[in-house]
Amino acid sequence: MSKTKTDFSISILKVRMPDVRSKGGNEALSLTGSTTEEETDEDSEPEPPPVVRRKVSFADAFGLNLVSVKEFDDVEVESEVSQPPEMEATHPLEEFYMSCLFTAPSSPEELDQRLQVQMIELESIELLPGTTTLRGTIRVVNLCYSKSVYARITLDCWNSYFDLLAEYVPGSSDMKTDRFTFKYTLIPPFERQGTRLEFCLRYDTSVGTFWANNKDINYVLFLHQKGQVKEQGSQVLEESPSLFT
């Protein structure tokens, strides 16, 4: 039995691949190129603006003060705002004066006599310098601890009136009497004969109410502007009814 030797020969087929630079290559390049363009479009989106970092420095780093303080004078500001130049030029406050149609007690003895009769009396009245503000001082008999003192004022001969609460003067008590004070400011312009003001005094206590009204003719005074004619006399007193309730 003879062995037959079989030879197998393998033929290697060499296939030549098309050149990528040929026509097919153009398609490949175009495909590849399209993909690159898409990726380029995505990559070419606008980038966010760069963040600008700001550097903050404080004044004290340069030897300066951190706080700047400015002071204003309230009195000067109020005077400039509340009083226009026209009003100041037309009605300077120093050109006003007061005339009274009554007399306050001239001595402590006279004051004590009036207090014994009516328990309350006007001690003094004055026009504060450089203003149109009246200040009155009142004495009352110390009847009780709780008490109220008023000045009842009218500017139209008692067609209307109002009660102005007087304030206690600290340290004024002498065990028998107490002192109170009130202020009232008259507003210009005034009439030719002056602004007429009348008032009486009321004293409220736990034992009763007491009045002082200058012997039933009230306390009458005028505030004038210098240079204007003042008209006063018996006719003024006749026009002043007494208010005593």
C-alpha positions as CSV (number, residue, x, y, z in Angstrom):
1,M,0.0,0.0,0.0
2,S,1.6,3.1,-1.1
3,K,1.1,6.5,0.4
4,T,0.1,9.2,-1.9
5,K,1.5,12.6,-1.0
6,T,-0.9,15.4,-1.9
7,D,0.5,18.8,-2.3
8,F,-1.8,21.6,-1.7
9,S,-0.8,24.9,-3.1
10,I,-2.4,28.0,-1.8
11,S,-2.7,30.7,-4.3
12,I,-2.6,34.1,-2.7
13,L,-4.8,36.5,-4.5
14,K,-3.6,39.9,-4.2
15,V,-6.3,42.4,-4.6
16,R,-5.3,45.9,-5.2
17,M,-7.4,48.3,-3.1
18,P,-8.6,51.4,-4.8
19,D,-6.6,54.5,-4.2
20,V,-8.3,56.7,-1.7
21,R,-7.3,59.6,-3.8
22,S,-9.4,58.3,-6.7
23,K,-13.0,58.9,-7.2
24,G,-14.0,56.8,-4.3
25,G,-11.5,58.7,-2.3
26,N,-13.3,61.9,-3.0
27,E,-16.5,60.5,-1.6
28,A,-14.6,59.3,1.5
29,L,-13.0,62.7,1.8
30,S,-16.4,64.4,1.4
31,L,-17.9,62.2,4.1
32,T,-15.0,62.7,6.3
33,G,-15.1,66.4,5.5
34,S,-18.8,66.7,6.4
35,T,-18.3,65.1,9.7
36,T,-15.4,67.4,10.4
37,E,-17.5,70.5,9.5
38,E,-20.3,69.3,11.9
39,E,-17.7,68.8,14.6
40,T,-16.2,72.2,13.8
41,D,-19.6,73.9,13.9
42,E,-20.2,72.4,17.4
43,D,-16.7,73.4,18.5
44,S,-17.1,76.9,17.1
45,E,-20.0,77.9,19.4
46,P,-19.4,81.3,21.1
47,E,-17.5,80.9,24.3
48,P,-18.8,82.7,27.4
49,P,-17.3,86.1,28.1
50,P,-14.3,86.0,30.4
51,V,-15.0,86.8,34.0
52,V,-13.6,90.2,34.9
53,R,-12.2,90.2,38.4
54,R,-12.5,93.4,40.2
55,K,-10.1,94.4,42.9
56,V,-11.6,96.2,45.9
57,S,-9.5,98.4,48.0
58,F,-10.4,100.2,51.3
59,A,-9.5,103.7,52.1
60,D,-7.6,102.8,55.2
61,A,-5.1,100.8,53.0
62,F,-4.0,104.2,51.6
63,G,-3.9,105.9,54.9
64,L,-7.4,107.5,54.6
65,N,-10.3,107.5,57.0
66,L,-13.0,105.0,56.5
67,V,-15.8,107.4,57.8
68,S,-16.3,111.0,56.8
69,V,-18.4,113.0,59.3
70,K,-20.1,116.3,58.4
71,E,-21.8,118.4,61.0
72,F,-24.8,120.8,60.3
73,D,-26.2,123.5,62.5
74,D,-29.9,122.8,62.9
75,V,-30.7,126.4,64.0
76,E,-29.3,127.8,60.8
77,V,-31.1,125.3,58.6
78,E,-34.4,125.9,60.3
79,S,-34.1,129.7,60.0
80,E,-33.3,129.5,56.3
81,V,-36.2,127.1,55.6
82,S,-38.9,128.5,57.9
83,Q,-38.3,132.2,57.3
84,P,-38.1,133.3,53.6
85,P,-36.0,136.4,52.9
86,E,-39.1,138.4,52.1
87,M,-40.6,137.8,55.5
88,E,-37.4,138.6,57.3
89,A,-37.1,141.9,55.4
90,T,-40.7,142.9,55.9
91,H,-41.3,141.8,59.5
92,P,-38.0,141.6,61.4
93,L,-38.8,140.2,64.9
94,E,-36.9,142.9,66.7
95,E,-39.4,145.6,65.5
96,F,-42.3,144.4,67.7
97,Y,-43.2,145.5,71.1
98,M,-46.1,144.9,73.6
99,S,-48.4,147.3,75.4
100,C,-50.5,146.1,78.3
101,L,-53.8,147.6,79.5
102,F,-53.4,146.2,83.0
103,T,-50.8,146.2,85.7
104,A,-49.4,143.2,87.5
105,P,-49.0,143.3,91.3
106,S,-46.2,145.8,92.1
107,S,-45.1,144.2,95.3
108,P,-45.1,140.8,97.1
109,E,-47.6,142.2,99.6
110,E,-50.1,143.1,96.8
111,L,-49.7,139.7,95.3
112,D,-50.4,138.0,98.6
113,Q,-53.6,140.1,99.0
114,R,-54.9,139.0,95.6
115,L,-54.0,135.4,96.3
116,Q,-56.0,135.4,99.6
117,V,-59.1,136.5,97.7
118,Q,-59.0,134.4,94.5
119,M,-56.3,131.8,95.1
120,I,-54.6,132.6,91.7
121,E,-53.0,135.7,90.3
122,L,-50.9,136.8,87.3
123,E,-47.4,137.6,88.7
124,S,-45.8,139.0,85.6
125,I,-46.1,139.2,81.7
126,E,-43.3,139.9,79.2
127,L,-42.5,139.8,75.5
128,L,-39.4,137.7,75.0
129,P,-36.6,139.8,73.3
130,G,-36.3,139.4,69.5
131,T,-39.5,137.3,69.3
132,T,-43.3,137.6,69.2
133,T,-43.7,135.2,72.1
134,L,-45.5,136.2,75.3
135,R,-44.5,134.6,78.6
136,G,-46.7,134.8,81.7
137,T,-45.9,133.8,85.2
138,I,-48.7,132.7,87.6
139,R,-48.9,132.2,91.3
140,V,-51.4,129.9,93.0
141,V,-52.1,129.0,96.6
142,N,-50.9,125.5,97.3
143,L,-54.3,124.0,98.1
144,C,-53.5,120.4,97.2
145,Y,-50.9,118.3,95.5
146,S,-52.7,117.6,92.2
147,K,-53.6,120.8,90.4
148,S,-53.9,122.3,86.9
149,V,-53.4,125.9,85.8
150,Y,-54.6,127.3,82.4
151,A,-54.6,130.6,80.5
152,R,-57.8,131.0,78.6
153,I,-56.9,133.2,75.5
154,T,-59.0,134.9,72.8
155,L,-58.0,136.9,69.8
156,D,-61.5,138.0,68.7
157,C,-63.1,139.4,71.8
158,W,-64.3,136.0,73.0
159,N,-66.1,134.9,69.9
160,S,-63.7,132.0,70.2
161,Y,-61.1,131.0,72.7
162,F,-58.8,128.2,73.8
163,D,-57.2,127.0,77.0
164,L,-53.4,126.9,77.2
165,L,-52.0,124.6,79.9
166,A,-49.4,126.3,82.1
167,E,-46.3,124.4,83.3
168,Y,-45.1,124.1,86.9
169,V,-41.8,125.8,87.6
170,P,-39.6,123.3,89.4
171,G,-38.3,124.4,92.8
172,S,-40.7,127.4,92.9
173,S,-42.8,126.2,95.8
174,D,-42.5,128.0,99.2
175,M,-44.9,125.6,100.9
176,K,-47.7,128.2,100.7
177,T,-47.7,129.0,96.9
178,D,-46.5,127.5,93.6
179,R,-45.4,129.2,90.4
180,F,-46.5,128.2,86.9
181,T,-45.6,129.7,83.5
182,F,-47.1,129.7,80.0
183,K,-45.9,130.9,76.6
184,Y,-47.8,131.9,73.5
185,T,-46.5,133.1,70.2
186,L,-48.3,135.6,68.0
187,I,-47.9,135.3,64.3
188,P,-47.4,138.4,62.1
189,P,-48.5,140.3,60.0
190,F,-50.4,142.4,62.6
191,E,-53.1,145.0,62.0
192,R,-52.4,148.7,62.1
193,Q,-53.6,149.1,65.6
194,G,-51.7,145.9,66.7
195,T,-52.9,142.4,67.5
196,R,-55.2,142.4,70.5
197,L,-55.0,139.5,72.9
198,E,-57.1,138.9,76.0
199,F,-56.8,136.2,78.6
200,C,-57.9,135.1,82.1
201,L,-56.6,132.4,84.4
202,R,-58.1,129.2,85.7
203,Y,-57.0,127.1,88.6
204,D,-58.4,123.6,88.9
205,T,-58.0,121.7,92.2
206,S,-59.7,118.9,94.1
207,V,-61.4,121.5,96.3
208,G,-62.8,123.7,93.4
209,T,-62.0,125.9,90.4
210,F,-60.7,129.4,90.9
211,W,-60.4,132.3,88.4
212,A,-58.4,135.5,88.0
213,N,-59.6,138.0,85.4
214,N,-58.2,141.4,86.3
215,K,-61.2,142.5,88.4
216,D,-63.7,141.3,85.7
217,I,-62.1,143.2,82.7
218,N,-59.6,140.5,81.8
219,Y,-55.9,140.9,81.0
220,V,-55.7,142.8,77.7
221,L,-52.6,143.6,75.7
222,F,-51.6,144.6,72.2
223,L,-48.6,143.5,70.2
224,H,-47.4,146.3,67.8
225,Q,-45.0,146.7,65.0
226,K,-42.7,149.7,65.5
227,G,-43.7,152.7,63.5
228,Q,-47.4,151.9,63.4
229,V,-50.0,153.9,65.2
230,K,-51.4,152.3,68.3
231,E,-55.0,153.0,69.3
232,Q,-55.9,152.2,72.9
233,G,-57.7,153.8,75.8
234,S,-61.1,153.6,77.5
235,Q,-62.8,152.5,74.3
236,V,-60.6,149.4,74.2
237,L,-61.7,148.4,77.7
238,E,-65.4,149.0,76.9
239,E,-65.1,146.5,74.0
240,S,-63.7,143.8,76.2
241,P,-66.4,141.7,77.8
242,S,-65.4,139.6,80.8
243,L,-65.3,135.8,80.6
244,F,-65.7,134.4,84.0
245,T,-67.3,130.9,84.2
